């Protein structure tokens, strides 16, 4: 199953890509958004 998510904002730095022991890619990043 594939999940799709749309996020709107500014990435504060480059995403970090790593792999789980079962070789599944996982990306970690931070997102800055306006809270109005």
N, C-alpha and C positions, 0 to 999 in steps of 0.2 A: 504494500500500500504506500502511496506517495501523498504527502500532505503539502499543500501549497499555502503560503502566507505572503501577504503584501505588506511591507513595512515602509513608512514614509518618514524620512529624516536624513540626518547627515551622519555618516560613519565617522567616528572620532579618530580611528586609526585603521590600519590594514587588518583584514580578517586573519585569524590564525586557523590553519587547516591541520587537523590531526586525524589519525585513524584508530579505531577501536581494535582490540585483539582479533576480532572477527573480520577485519579489513573493511569496515564501514567508515566512510568519510564523515567527519564532524567539523563544522566551521563555527568558530566563536568570534563575536564582534560586539562592539558597543555602538549604540545609536543615540544621537542627540536629537531631541524633538522640542518643539514649542508647546508649552502647556498653557493654552489660552481658553 
